[in-house]
């Protein structure tokens, strides 16, 4: 019989990472950057010029290798791609740990 476990909603938390909230936020920011690069029809070289990084870093970003990128840097990339970035601080329920969420319109 296959055993299932209910997700917490954060795969990084489910895998036991201490900085799961930050990792999930970075992954979502990177996903949005990738969507914008694709929507704009940019090559990796064109994206690199726009983001002021080299092409291998764009490749790493688009392939989810995010250790070299802070959330602040990812937010700057979104701004360079013409996006407003909004941070919302609000109280969370006591029943769970504090979390970081990224919402896209």
Secondary structure, DSSP 8 states (H G I E B T S, - for coil): --------S-HHHHTT-TTHHHHHHHHHHHHHHHHHHHHTT--HHHHHHHHTS-HHHHHHHHTT--TT--HHHHHHHHHHTT-----------TTS---------
